[in-house]
């Protein structure tokens, strides 16, 4: 019998929180090397990432690499016009930031810096756990699932990449009808294509 999602979230969040600052730093560096080795971003120019919280695998090294390689980065921002949805705002070194209601830093909204989801080449999604078949367990708020559900019938879709520490792999995760699957899971040591 599968453990309930609440218990799994608690268990896997604790695992990633237990990683030391040095382990986190090495994991971020190794994950970037995995992205480069498998040419995940070679054809991508508009890339949505996230700022890590609560022990999530950091995107900082990928963001720096993107900036050095002429790629445009975006961060998720809570949509002020729709509850529990995200929009994506361009993120650069000089972007003005503020903290949202969850105390997570996000770019100050500027309509000229918004990128529609179908116009993104890929989106890196934070996750709590994943399994061998590419199922993912998020934080439970459904922000990404709700936002990405709107593009399921769109002819142009970004590549969805789950991004996590190796220790976040579960043996088997159940899914719900509203769960949006990812195309790949990237960890510091490997890529799982789904």
Beta strands, then each sheet from edge to edge (+ up, - down):
strand 1: 46-49
strand 2: 72-78
strand 3: 86-91
strand 4: 97-99
strand 5: 105-107
strand 6: 114-115
strand 7: 122-126
strand 8: 129-130
strand 9: 136-137
strand 10: 159-163
strand 11: 184-186
strand 12: 191-193
sheet 1: 6+ 3- 2+ 1+ 7+ 10+ 11+ 12-
sheet 2: 4+ 5-
sheet 3: 8+ 9-
end
